[in-house]
Amino acid sequence: MNGLSDVRLTLRAVELEREHCARVTGTPPMPGNRWSRFWMRLHTRRALLALDDRALKDIGLSRAQALEEGRKPFWKS
């Protein structure tokens, strides 16, 4: 295959993943590949656990909600 075909296949794979995720979960997928999504979840959940009560109030979450989300494993969305 030439480079253009590889690009088309890659783009089509991304489109198919987005369609599948939207059908299964009802939400659009996060950008990037699977590992980058895992790392992003891991880091954002750790950061969520580190927020104080004032910061949580600013984003509209209670401490219990933050703990529930922050304690989820990184592989669960």
N, C-alpha and C positions, 0 to 999 in steps of 0.2 A: 504494500500500500504506500501511497505517497503521503506526504505530510498533511495535505489538506484533508484527506480521508480520515486520518487519525484525529485531527481536530474536530471534524464533524461527528465522529463516533464518541469522542469525549464529551462534546456538548450535548449530544443526544442522551448519553448516560446520565448526565446531570439533570436534564429535563425529566427523564423517566423517574429518577430518584425523588425529585420534587413532587411529581404527580402521585407517586406511590405513597409518600409520606403524608401528603394532604388527604388522600383517600382514607388511609388507615387511622391517622390521629386527628384529622380535621384542622391541623395547624401546618403552616408552611415550614419546611426544614430550615435548620440553621445553615449558614454558609460554611463552605469548607468541606474537607473530607471527614471521615468518621473520627480519626484520631484528633484532629484539631477541635472537633466538637466536644470530645471527651475532655481534652485539656481545658477548654473554655469553661465547661461545666464545673470541673474540679476547682479551678481558680475562682470563679465567680461565687461558688457556694462557700468556699473558705472565706472569701471577702465578706459575704453576707453574714457569716457567723461572727466576724470581727466588728461589725457595726454596733454602735451604741444605741440606746433607746431613742435619742433625739434623731439620729440619722434614719432609723427604722420608721419613725413617725413621718419623716419627710417623704419617704417613698411609699407610705401607706401600708406598712406591715406591722403586725404585732410581733413581740418576741417569740411567741409560740409558733407563728407562721414561719418566721425566719429559721427557727430551730428545725421545724419539720422539713423545710426545703433544703437547708444547709446540711442536714444529716443524710440526705439521699445519696446513694452511691453515684459516682460520676457517670456510670453507664446508663442510668435511668433518666429519661427526660421528663 
